[in-house]
């Protein structure tokens, strides 16, 4: 990878004074940048910042980035429908919602991310993907890779190695895609499998596909080599120098206001609260004493909060007052295990001091929390 060290230093000195006017207008025609961060929220914030601040009439931009383990859902998707949230929490894998549409993808350091910024008039998703294929072919002519009509990149005509999505603004646009180089496929398949039953939603569903890493086809195809090849092909097609400029997504002097964008992308209100309205209709099979109780649960969830709730319990299994207090407390609460855990713990304190009643209460609450 050829880095523009000396010129970067000159640019950096200018950036400290006038970041927008200097850095983002220094190179005419095209600019290739790469993030030094592996933090998913920071890198998604860079996309937002460029889309909102850079004059793409003057130059097009290719943004290269990689993330530590994360699941990224489309703007109009339902995380409970798309992935195993409990497993994400156990493995400390982050969940992010991007501003573009499309399906859910898994990111780790074996996954390369590319974002092509243009004006809306020059937006061309197929052209970008053909550029990626051409770069791969330049590295390994024997690779069987091609772009489908659905804008997927397939390996050996059957394995998906790239997912794609876009955000089209009034005058600007960006198209981003993933590229599986050496991602952990076991984790990928595990976390992108929702265990939730009885969930009904109008959110955009992902389309499952068989995947394969380029590394499995050729062990010499590392993420670094592939990134450099794509940057080189981009430079050739845009008739610019093959230079990759490193940027720090946390640098407020370079990207004024970036920290606020990053923080917004991490909020519960954005990641979960933007989920389209959905309903849950399921049956809790709760082992109790020598039998199994079938408890039907129906809930409506809007903006990530419980809007309506009904729990069909056996008669006299809980005192009517306690049951009513539980349902009343659930309505308006986040559809979230942490919040519900705190809620039921608080209610338990006002529960009569009865061991059997406490046991029933705990059993019901444990199963309710598993729904989330």
N, C-alpha and C positions, 0 to 999 in steps of 0.2 A: 504494500500500500504506500503510495507516494503522498507525503504530507507537505503542505505548503508552509513549512516552519517559519522562514524569514518573513514571508508576506503576512502570515498570521500575526506575527508580532507587530507589524506595521498596522494591520487592521485593528488589533487589540488596543493599541494606543489611541486610535481614532474612536473605537467603540466606547471607551471610557468617557469620551466627551460627548459624542452624538451617535449613540448606538443605532438608531433607526436610519438616520440619514447616511451614515458612513457604511456600516457593515452590510446592510441589506441592499445597497445600491452600488457597491464597489464593482461587482462582477456583472457585466452586461450579458444578456442572452441566457445564462444559466449558472446555477450554483449548486454544488454538492456539499451537503453538511452531514456530519455524523455525531450522534449524542455520545457523550462520555459517561452517561448515566444508564444504569440498568433498572431504574425505578419506573414502573409502568405509568403512574399518575403524572410524573414529570414529563415523560415522553409524549403522552397524549396531550398534555398541556402545551407542548411545543407546537403540535399540529394546530391547535386552536389559535395560538398566538400568531403563527405565520399566516393562517387564513384570515385573521382579523386585522393585521398590521402591515403586511408586506405588499408593495405594489407589484402584482404579478403581471401587469402589462409590460413591465420593463424586463423581467427575467422569470424564468421557470426554475423551480427548485426540486431537487431530489433529496429527501431526508432519509438517512439510514439509521436504524436503531434496533437494539435488542433489549429484552426484559428478563429479569429474574422471574421464577415461576409465578404465573398469573393467568387467570381466565378473564377474557375480555368479551363482553356481550355487546350486541348491537343496540342502538339507541331505543328501539321499540321492542326489546325482548324481555322475557320474564326469567329472572335468574333461578327461581324455584323449578321452572320447567326445563331449563337448559343445562343445569349442572348439579352436582352433588355438593350442596353447601356445607353439609356436616363434614364431608371429607376434606373440603377446602380448609375449613377451620382446623381440623386435626393436623393437616400437613402444612399449615401456615402459608397457604397459597392465596395470593390476593385476588380479589374480584374487582373488576373495573367495568364501567359502562362508557363506551365511546360515543362520539356525537354522530357518527355515520350509521347507516342502516346495516343490513346484512346479518350473518349468523355469528355464532359463538366460536371463538378460537382459543386454543391453549398456547401460551407463550412460555418458553424458557430460553436459556442461553444458546440452545441448539436450534433456535428458530429466528430467522432473519426477518425484519420488518422494513418495508419500503413505502415511502409516501411521495407521490408525484403531485406537485402543486403547479397549477396553471390558472389562466383565466377560464371562465366557464365556456367561452367560445372555443378554446383550444383543448378542452378536456377530451381525452381519448383513451378509454380504459383498455381497449383491445391493443392499441399501439404500445401502451406501457408494458403489457404482458408479453407481447411479441419481443420487446426489447429484452426482457428477462430471459426468455427462451433463447434468444440470439446470444446473449452473454454466456449462458450455460453451454450452448453448442460450441462457442469459441473455446471454452475450456476443455470440453470433452465432446468432440464431434459425434461419437458413437451413442451418446445419450438419446434415448427415445422420449423426447418431451415435446408437448404441443399444447396450444390453448384451445379450449372448447368454446362452443357458442354460449355457454353459461358463465364464461369468464373464469373458468378454473384452469389451472395448469396441471396436466396429467403426466405421470411417468409410466412408461410401458403400457400406455393406453388404458390403464385401469386404476392407478394409484394417484390420489390427489396429493399434490405437494404444495399447493398454494390456494389460499382462500382470499377473497377480494371484497372490498366494500368502498363506498364513496360518500362524500358530502358535497352537494352542489349548492353553492350560495347564489346570491343574485348576480354577482359579477365574477366571483372566484370559485374555485373548486379544488378538491383534492381526492385522489384515488390512492388507497393504500392496500397493500397485499402482504401476506405472509409467505415464507418459503421454508419448508421443512428441510433442514440440513442434517441435524443430529439431535432432534428433540427426544425426550423420554416418552416413547409411545405408550408404555404401560400406564404412566401417570395420566397422559392425555386421554386415553380411553376410559380410565377410571373416573376422572373428575367431570368428563363431559357426558356422564350418564346419570340422568335424574332418577332418584329413587321414589319420587313423590307420586302418590296414586290419587286418582279422583280429582285432578286439577284441570279446570276448564278455563281457557284463556284465548283471547283474540290476538295475543302478541305474536310477532313474527317468529315462526319456529325454524330451527336450524335443520339442514338436510344432511343426515349422516352419510359418511363416505369412507371407503377404505383408503388408508394413508400409508405413505412410505417415506423414509428419509433418503435424501440424495446420498448420504454417507453410506447407506446400505448398498447402493449401486456402485459407488466408487469411494473407498475410504480416504482418498486424497482430497475429496471435496469438503473442505472445512468451511465454517462460516466466514472466516476472514478472507479466504480465497474467493469465495462466491461474492461477497460484498464488493471486493476490489474489481472483480470482473464486471459486475453490474455498473459500478461507477465508471469504469473505463468505457463501456458501451454507451452509457448515457452521455459521456463527454464527447464521444465520436459523433453521435447523432445530433447533438446540440452545438457542435463545433466550438467546444470550449476546452481549456486545459484540463487534464485528468488530475485534478487536485481535490482532496477531501479535507474540508475545514471542520475541525473538531469544535463542538460547542458544549457548554455546560448549561443544562436546562434549569439550573437553580440560580443563574447569573442575572440578577435584576438590572445590571448595567447594560447587558446585551439584550435582554428581553424584559423591558419595564412592565410590571404588573403580572409577571409569570407566576409568582408565588400564590396570588389569589386564584388564578386559574387552576393551579395544582391542588389547592385546598378544596375548591369546589368539587373537583372530580373525586375526592376521597369521602365526601359527606354521605351519610346514610340517605339523605333526601335525594341525592342524585343517583347513587348506585341502586338503591332499592325503591325509593319513593317515586321514581319515574316509570315504574312498572305499570303497564296498562292494567285496568281492572280485571280481576280474575276471581274464580270461586273454587272452593275446596269442598268436595263431598266424598267422605270416606268413612270407613268403619274401623274403629280401634278394637283389635282383638286382645283384650287384657286378661292375662291369667290371674285368677283370684281364688284363693283357697283351693278347692278341688275342681274348679270349673274354669271356663273361659267366658268372659263377658264380652258381648258385641255391643259396642257403644258407637252409635252413628253421630258423626260430626258434620255440620254444614256451616261454612263461613263464606262471606263475601269480603274481598280485600280490595281497597281502592287507595291509590297512592301509597301502597305498602302498609296501610293500616286496616285493621279489622273493622268493617263497616256494619256487618250483621253476623250473628252467631247463634247457633242452636246445638245443644248437646243432648242427645236422647239417652238419658240414664235410666237404669231400672228404678222402679218406684221405691221411694224411701232409702235409696242407696246413699244419698246425701240429704241433709236437712234442706227443705225448700228455700229457706233464707240464705243459706250458704251457696247453694246453686245459683240463685238469682244474683247474689253479689259477685260471683265468679263471672257470669255472663255479662253483667253490667260493667265490670272492670275490664273485660277483654275488649269490648267495643270502644274503638278509638285508640287502642294500643297498637304499637308496631307489631307486624307479623314477624317477630324476631325472638329467638330463644332467650337472649339476655334479658330483654324487657319483660317477657312473660315469666321468667324465673323470679325476677324481683317482685313482680306483681303477686304471684301465688305464695311467695314466702311471706309477704306482708299480710295476705289474707289468712295464712295459716296461724298467725299470731292471735287472730280473733276467733279462731275455730275452737269449739268446746274441747276441754282437756279429756279427750276420749281416745285411747290408743287405736281402737279399731277404726274410728272415724278418721284419725290422722293417717292411718295406713291406706284407707280408700282414697283420701284426698291426694296423698303423695303419688299413688299409682295413676290416678287420673291425670294429674299435672305432668308427670313424667312422660306420659304418652302424648299429651297435647303438645309439649315442647318438642317432641320428636317430629311433629308435623312440620316444624319450621326449620 
